Structure formats: structure tokens, C-alpha cells
Amino acid sequence: MKFGPKAAAAALILSASLALTACGGGAGAGAAAGSAATALTLGTIQDVRSWDPAQAHVGHLLQPYQAVYDTLILREPDGKLSPMLATDWKYNAGNTKLTLDLRTDVTFSDGAKFDAAAAKANIDHFKTANGPQMAQLASVKDVTVVDADTIDINLTTPDPALEYFLSQAAGLMGSPKALGTDGIKTEPVGSGPYVMDKAASVKDSQTVFTARKDYWNKDLQKYQKLTFKILTDITARTNALVSGQVDATILDPKTGKQAEGAKMQLAANEVDWQGLILMDRDGTKNPALQNVKVRQAINYAFDRKTILDQVMLGQGTPTSQPFGKASGAWTPDLENYYSYDPGKAKQLLKEAGYENGVTLEIPGIPDFQTQISVVQQQLADVGITLKVGAALTNTFTSDVAARKYTTMYFSLFQGQPTVAINQIISTKALYNPFKNAAPELDAKIDAVRNGGADAGKLAQEVNKYVVEQAWFAPLFRVNQMYYHNAKVNVTPQTQQAVPSIYNYSPAK
């Protein structure tokens, strides 16, 4: 689009002013033509319930925390781990002690100094604060301050995922003066590139941050203003992107067509799997789920390829396994382990004593209504009734942990083996709330944890076990459809649905 001299320039200024008033400013809002944008506005699907870093989550829920909290280790877009607050780290010979050297030039936004004592305080707090990702530090016995800028993290057992976790929720560092206070729940206090503008932030609507002065790493601080607009509904996110209210957001294949029609750009990668998590495997609340034949029948009920093509426009890969290709635990034999076979599903239900039907109850999920409707129909075809209850709320992680649901349709991350084990399989995993376990499985998990470089290959046995025992009913791995406008450059983050906050920069 071209503009004339003075009149057009005035119109541009007016337009930018109106946009700023209407939406709080996207990237480039109010910026002079030709200059780099100084503001970035991201559409997100959920507000943060507590800014206590120990309550941080993973996936798209981690991104807002990165604005205000540095992590000990930085995860690059390709997955490589790099220094951040820790400048170097190494294991002892037995992989039971990780020694980290720390930066000496970092302060928190309240003036407190980052040092070894602060790092220990954060790790100790994370282990006891009952956050949704407590399992990330399940292997940590204690932390020892070696000197002012060195700590030892001592483990009860080797944990191949610990360095990764220190780049995620468990690695977020908050001010030791604020940890454990009520204040940090509503106003974060970290050493990160931004500080919250509390006056401009509105709960469940938008959270606004401004660049922190004297931040130690200007390369990671690419904007003067950063806004997260909370847009739970995918149609609202689509409209916000197309209309310029936000610069980037996650959509799906169908809404992505609208975004592409408006010249939005796609940054896609295959990250999560979608399907049913059959959580009550001991039949505590739903006795039918205790029978493996019932769980297997559920798996045989689905025509995964057709669902993927019709609902996701083919954006993904049908699968029967919860581990991804990049994990090392993925095996081709499990990819189509449960083929579409409604006759076999009915026979298994009959053998299990549920010839007259089974009922599953799941929560609704705003973005997955179409998938759930198709799943509901295909289960009904084999004699399984799927009742869909109220939609998940912002308290869903605590609801899951409290065993409110026996089954749920969800999208889950496919990371490295121990990450997936800690997220969905181990007895400390959030998505194993009924603490299902078996000696045979425990032995396989122990082998992975002690497997060092062979952890991925050993995790194939864990994968095989949970597939054969039908702990889940995966349908497909999905392409994450992350769209952005031309004002911002976006680099996808491997194994993340949304990019890390460091992966955005103003388009020149």
C-alpha cells in the first residue's frame, strides 16, 4: 500500500492512533514508517493464574513467564541448550550431580542480586510449591551452594531431562525476596527482559509488559512493549489477527485459511498429539476403564486418517503412539498399531463384559468441539457413549490433579522420552492423576532414567507398554498452525506449539 505525501502521512498517523486506542497496539503501532516496531502483541488462549514461577506450566502457558523470568538454561529454536543465567554446567561421573556456574552481573527487578543462594531458593521453592510441573524436579534430592556463583544439584537418580527442565518451568528464577509471598502471585518479580505494567493489565483480558532498563542481555529484549491478549475463542483470535489487534497467534487448519486469505504468514511445525487420555486405568471412578480390552476397543473405534483429513484438513500424521518421531522412543511398528476396526472393537467390548455399552464422561474444550463431536460419533458406532460436560476452565490443571476427570480429549506435547514420561506416564505426572503403575512399567522407566545416551532407545519399551495397554487413544500428531503478520519475524520452536518469547523480532 502506498500513501501520498502529507495527507496520507496524516491519515497513517490517525489510523495508527485509532488502532492503538482500540487494541492497545500491535507491532509497529504508532511507529514511524520505515522504523522497526517497538511493540509486540500476542494472542494467547489463557491468562496466567499465578505469577509465582513455581506455578508456571509448559507449552503455550510457559511463554508469558519468559517475559519476566530468565531461566538457568536457554533453549534455542532448534532445541539446542545454551547458557543463560547458568554459564556452564556439567555432570559428575555417575550423572547424579549437576554443577552449574552462574552469572555474576544479574539482578532482579526488585534490586535483589541473582547468585547461588537465589538459584537454590528457587529450586527449593519449586520442589515444595505444589505447582503443575513439580515432576520436573522429582529427581532432585537437594541443592548445595558451592560458592557465590556455583551450585550443585544433587539427584536421587539420574535424570536425562534435567537440563531440558532447567530451560523450562523448573529453571525460571524469581527474586528470593518475593518467593513465597502473596505479592508475586499477581505481580511477577524476575530478572527477565520485561516488567509487568500492572496499571495497563486487565485480568483475563490483557497483560502488558515494558522493557526493563539495564537488562543484562539486550539481544533477548527486542521490543519496548509486550502485550499478551487473552483470547480463549479461536474465532476471536482469528479475527484479532486479521484485523491487526494482535501480531501473532495460534490457530488451526480451518481458521488458518481465513488468516492466509488476509496475507498472514504461517510458522508451522509438528509438535503435539491429539486424542483421548484414558486416565482411570484402575477403574477407581469408571470400572470399565480398568479392563484393557475396553481401552483397546476405544482405540479400534477410530478412523484416524478420515478424522485427520476431514477435521484437520490433513495437517498432521495419524498415529497410535504418544511418543514423537524426534524422541527416539518412536517406532514404526506402533504407528498404526490400532487400525480402524469397529468389528474388533465390538468384539473386545463383548469379551470384557460390556456388550451392552460403556459410558465415558469428558470435559468440553472450546477449541476441540469438532474433534470431540467426531470422536463421539465413532465411539457411538461401536457402543460407547461419550458424554461431554462443562468446558475446561482456567483451573483445569488442578482439576486434573484432583481426579475430576476419568477421561479427556486433549493435545499433549511429544518431547524427549523422560519429558513425556514425566508428563503423562510416571506416577508423578500431571496427566496420570490416578497414579497408575505396574512393576513391569516401573522397571522400563528406571532403565530409561539410567540409560544415559541410550535413553531414547530404551524408552521404546515404555512406548510399547503404554500402547499395548492402551493407556491412551492417540489419533494424530498435528501441525501447529502459528500465524503472524508481516510486521514481525517469527522462528518456530522445535517441540513447542508456540515460539519462545525470544523468537520474535521486528521485521525490517
Salt bridges, closest charged atoms under 4 A:
ASP47 OD2 - LYS203 NZ 3.70
ASP52 OD2 - HIS125 NE2 2.99
ASP105 OD2 - ARG103 NH2 2.86
ASP124 OD2 - LYS120 NZ 2.99
ASP152 OD2 - LYS97 NZ 3.94
ASP182 OD1 - LYS185 NZ 3.32
GLU187 OE1 - LYS198 NZ 3.87
ASP204 OD1 - ARG49 NH1 2.92
GLU270 OE1 - ARG477 NE 3.30
ASP309 OD2 - LYS305 NZ 2.53
GLU335 OE2 - ARG477 NH2 2.69
GLU351 OE1 - LYS293 NZ 3.14
ASP367 OD2 - ARG237 NH2 3.03
ASP399 OD2 - LYS404 NZ 3.77
GLU440 OE2 - LYS444 NZ 3.96
GLU461 OE1 - LYS444 NZ 3.69
GLU468 OE2 - LYS464 NZ 3.25
